[in-house]
Amino acid sequence: MQVSKDGRSWRIGAAADVGWIAGHTTAGVSITTAIPLVFDAYATTYQADDVTAAAYEHALVEDLTTHTPAQPWWLAYLDTGAHDVVFPHAPRVFLYWNWPYVLVQAGPEQALTWRTGGHIRHPRGALPDLFFPANRSWLVSALWDDTWTCIGGPTPLIHTLQRDPVANARQVQPDEDALPPGLTRE
């Protein structure tokens, strides 16, 4: 299926496009609740109080883009009923605990600009709730009830995120609690 936006046609994804994620995560408090155990390294990241949503999101996308050859990205917007899914009439794919997502193939520019009205992590945030490049070299996912973001990818990408003070990332091992320091479970 194709949808139009910004004078272009965009491909809407199907279950097969996220089949590598669906059913490959485990319930709990570790990073594998959001990210399948297929990557070299993992991290959690969240927007610090002294950083704007735009600065945090641009830093994260810039770091991801630096480590990704030019290619389309899959952007997934969780349909909570309260947040913009960009294409409200598009079919949904289901991940995690049968949560509905609108999945569209686009790129980093659209990841930073398409969503309006914020998301669960920040009222002024624009990022999709889940996104990854076509080659699946990394995955960014923020679960419905979390205020932080989980990332799996190659070790150099995770180290770049750790060194970026705006990205505010902490490397985690697959079996440890993914909760970033200073945050509490609600």
Buried (B, 14 or more C-beta within 10 A) or exposed (E): EEBEEEEEEBBBBEEEBBEEBBEBBEEEEBBBBBBBBEBEBBBBBBBBEEBEBBEBBBBBBBBBBEBBEEEBBBBBBBBBEEBBBBBEEBEBBEBBEEBBBBBBBBBBEBBBEBBEEBBBBBEEBBBBBBBBBBEBBBBBBBBEEBBBBBBBBBEEBBBBBBEBEBBBBBBBEBEEEBBBEEEEEE
